[in-house]
Amino acid sequence: MPAHNAALISKRAANLPGNPFAEADARAAAAIAAGQDVIDLSKGNPDGQPPVFVQDALAAAAHDPAEFGYPPFDGLPQYLDAIAGWYERQHGVAVDPATELLATSGSSVGIATVIQALIDPGDTVVAVDPYYPQYEGSTAVAGGRFETIPASESYGFLPDLDSADPALWTRAKLLILNYPNNPTGAAANPELYATAVRLAKQYGFVILNDFAYAGLEFGGARSLSILETPGALDVAVELGSLSKMYMVAGWRGGFIAGNAEVLAAAKAVHRQTAVLASSVIQHAGAVALNSDQFTVGELAAQYQHRFEVVRDGLRGSGLEVAESHGGLFAWARVPQGHGTSADFVGWLLHNAGVALMPGSCFGKVGEGWVRISLLKHTADLYQAVARVRRALESLR
């Protein structure tokens, strides 16, 4: 780019962190282009198809002339009502469709919208490390400061919020939580959410809970919304996603639920910055959310089985998998002597033809770990596990 054009680029855009998922795609694509047979376990892209009744609802809406125009700014009434009904049935929570809900084109839009609604340049966003990279990226776009608190394996990859420096909470304007967690598979408990709500009220910050993997808990963990916590609606908002529950990541459907004051600000930002959620996706989403959620339970059982295939298959190999209680990924410690997580991911791609995500993509605490996607058919997971074992055993 000519120098005079480069000078026109904003400092904000020039200084944004890279997208680690795009980088992972490029690594796998380069290996495939070089003729390597690769099993790609780096992606979080659902590998199945939506329930047929959800597909049928989308098709019917696409043929309805009433849906050829723009949808309402904040969401179709029937979609917002379906979200409210889902909260009532699944979590015992009453939310007002008019003031405490906003339809979005996926939870990623929700992340950016809430951060832009709350964070001015210099304001502090706190996340739990390891964390989903967009939290840091969207904070950077808003000009905020991004700080973290650790989640250690000894604590089940949950944070000890009370042990954090009180000065951090004094600085904080927003705390981001994410359970079931990407990448660790940790699931929240009522005590964690109660502590977060207590601290938010004490220090005056907002909580954003990324609930993208709702309903996909396993190993005895209950699907727990932060909005179930007494007093949460005073200080918290929550993101929901159709992508993972109903395997419609490409459709881009989600929502923000929670505190009315924060929702009002989020709606103001959303009306100026975001593409409105598609009307046909909202119609299909309403049908999905109004269903008995049996298909979501089936998915959770499938992911638990896949997790067990990976965990048990790698046991004793040197690449040891931590316990998980939900979500779409396994979290495994890099074997000793393999350098950084990025070094190990590169070595494994070259020597086993298996692509993973280095834990360093998810924060400082993630270094020394790798994320393994469960979004492949079981036969592919068995083959990937066998390849990894052979590669590691060849070094012994």
Secondary structure, DSSP 8 states (H G I E B T S, - for coil): --HHHHTTS-HHHHT----HHHHHHHHHHHHHHTT---EE-------S---HHHHHHHHHHHT-GGGSS---TT--HHHHHHHHHHHHHHH-----TTTSEEEESSHHHHHHHHHHHH--TT-EEEEEES--THHHHHHHHHT-EEEEEEB-GGGTT-B-GGGS-HHHHHHEEEEEEESS-TTT-----HHHHHHHHHHHHHHT-EEEEE-TTTT-B-TT-----GGGSTTGGGTEEEEEEHHHHHT-GGG--EEEEE-HHHHHHHHHHHHHHS----HHHHHHHHHHHHS--HHHHHHHHHHHHHHHHHHHHHTTSS-EE----BSSEEEEE--TTS-SHHHHHHHHHHHH-EE-EEGGGG-GGGTTEEEEE--S-HHHHHHHHHHHHHHHHTT-
